[in-house]
Amino acid sequence: MDYLKRTWADISLDNLNHNYQQLRAKIPSGCRLLGVVKADAYGHGAVPISRHLCELGAEFLAVSNLEEAMQLRRGGIRRPVLILGYTPPAYARDLVAMGLRQEVHSLEYARALHEELKGSERRLKVHIKLDTGMGRIGFRSADPQACVEELLPLFALPQLKIEGLYTHFAVADCPNDSENTAYTDEQERRILAVYDLLAENGHQLQHLHFMNSAATVYRPNPRCTLARVGIIL
């Protein structure tokens, strides 16, 4: 019996190019494309897929964790990379050194990152994660005013640069279901209310993103600065 045969997957970059162009055409003017390449680009090869996305013009990338981000940097990827999952605060200086962005989901976590950077001139760029109804992690946003009051102390942490605000839609892939559409409408209302209240308090953030793959297709919103597309690519 021959045990030396190997199994492999052929990945079509032409198909990726087609998907990219179709999505780019749906994105509102002024919105950038953020390619989510977590889990080895959903099994397609994170580094080669990221390289090709950059060649096509993707302005941003996102991964799940620090190890995935390091893989991209070792592969020569220099685009901004957002880590969507938790990174132990002990690695805060490494995040800055590699030019990475980190999500923050609580004031306690933000303060821990800040403490690791104290005494240095380094500032870590972070994106605030809101839980608008997905039920995972993030600052609770059912009451936007109360949420903003909870967020304001983040801006007093000088080692952090608050760059963006984002959330994840739970059921945006069900556009023909009135109940799910109403649920997504409410998620969108909450994050926009928080974003606008922060601006009223003097904190106009550079990035606002809530369009995941489904929302990019079914409900593109001109207020988003980043379209966070992943497996649909």
N, C-alpha and C positions, 0 to 999 in steps of 0.2 A: 504494500500500500504506500502511495506517495504522500508523505506528510509535509512536503516542502511547498505545496501550493499556497499562495497568499490571497487574502481577500482585500479588496480596495474599493474606494468610491471615486467615480469620476465626477468632478464638479465643473459645471459649465459657467465660465465667467461671462460668456455671451448672454446667458439667461439672467445672470446677476445684473449685467449692464441694462438689459431690457426692463427688469423689475425696478431698478434704480431710476431710470428715465421716466417710467410710468408714475412712480411715486413723486418724483421731483415736479412733474407737471401738476400734481394735485396740491402741492404745498403752497400756501399763500405767499405773495411777494414779501420779501424781507425776512422770511422764516428760513432758518438753516436746517440742514438734515443731520440728525444725530443717528449714526448707525450703531445699533446694539449688537455687540459681538460676544456676548457672554456665552458660557458653556461651549468654548471652542467654536464660536460663531454657529451655535446650534448644530455642532458636529461637522461643519464644513471646512474648518481650518481657520483659526482666528487670525493668524498673521497674514497668510495670503489673501484672505477675504478683506481684511482691514487695509492692506496695501492697495488692493484694487478699488475699494471704496474711496480711498484718498485720491487715487488717480482720477476717479470719476468726479470728484469734487466735494465729497462729504466733509463737512467742516468740523464735526465732533464725533467721538466714539464713546461707548459706554460698556462697562463690564460688571461682573458680579463682585469681584474681590481683588485684593492687592496682587495675588499671584497672577491672575489673568492680566492685570495692568502691566506688571513687570514683564510678562511674556511679550506684550506689544512693544514695550520700550526696547527690549533686547532684540526684537525683530526690526528695529529701525523706525517704528511708527512714532512720529513727533506731534501728531494732532492732539488737541485737548482730549483728555480721557476722564470720564466721570465714573467713579466707583459707586454702584447702586446699593451695595451691601456694606456690612459692618467691617471696619478696619480697626484692630486694636490701637488705642491711643499711643502706645509705645512706638508705633511706626509713623507718627505724625511728621517727623523730620524727613523720613524717607519719602513720604507723599509729596512734600514740598520740593525736595531735591529732584524728583522725577517729573515735576510739573503736573501732578495729578489733581483732580477735583474729587472731593469726598462728600457723600451725602451726610447730613446730620438729621437725626430723627428725634432728639430730645435735648433739653438744655443741659442735662447732666453729661451727656456724651460730648456736646460742644465744649463744655468747660474742661473736660478731661483732655481733649485735643489741644485746647488752648494752653493748659498747664504744661504739656509736653514741649511746647514751643517757647515758653517764657524764657527770657534771657538771651534770645536770639533775635535777629532782624527778619526772620522768616515769617511769612504769612501764608496760611493755607487757604486756598479757594474752596468754598463749600457751597452746596446746594441744599436748601431746606426741604425736607420731605414732609408733605402734608398727608394725613390720612383723611380723605374726603368721603370715604365710604368703602374702600377696599377691605379694611379690617385687618391689615397687617401691622405695619409700624408707621410712625409719623406723628407729628403734632396734630391733635384733634381739632377739627375745623367746623363743627356743627354750629358753633357760635363764633363767627368771624372776628368780632370785636374782642372777645375773650382770648381767642387764638393769637391775635396780634399782640395783646398785652403779654402773653407768654413768650412771644418771639422777640420782643424788643430788647431783652437783656442780651441776646446773641450779638447785637450790634455794639455792645459795650466791651466785647472781647477783642482787643487790638490785634491778637495774633491770627484772627480769622478774618477773611474777606468774604462776606456773604455775596455770592455771585448770582445765585438763582433760587427759584422756588418751583417745586414740581409736585405732581401727584400721579397716581395710576388709576385709570378708569377700569371699573370691574366688569362692566357688561356693554362696552361700546361696540362689541361685535354682534349685537342683536338689534340692528337699526329698525327692524320691522315689528318689534315688540314694544307696544306703547308703555308698558310698565318699566321695562328696562331703559327705554329712551328717557323717561321722566327721571329715572334714577341717575343716569349720566348727566342730564341737564342740571340736577341738583349738585352733583360733584363739581361740574364746571362753574356753577354759580358760587360755590364756596371758595374755590381757589381764586377766582377773579376778585371776589370781595376782599379776601385776605391781601392779595397783591395790591389792590387799590388803597386799602387802609394803610398798608406799610408805606406806600408812596405819600399819602397824606401826612404821615409821621416823619417824612424826610428821607425815606429809604426806597429810592427808585432802583429796583434790581435790574441787572443787565439781562437776565434770562428768566423766562416763564415757559414751562413746558408741561403739557398734559395730553398732547396728542400722541397716543401710542399707535401701534400699527393700524388697529381698527379705526380709531378716530381720525387718522390721517386720510383714510379712504372715505369714511362715511360722514365725517363732520369736521373738515379742516376749519381752523379758527385763525383769523388774521392776527389775533392778539398773542399767539404763541410765537416765541422767538426760535424754538427748536422743535422739529418734528422727530419724535423718539421712535424710530421704526426698527424692528428687529427681525423676527422670524418671517415676516411678509417679504423681506428682501430675497 
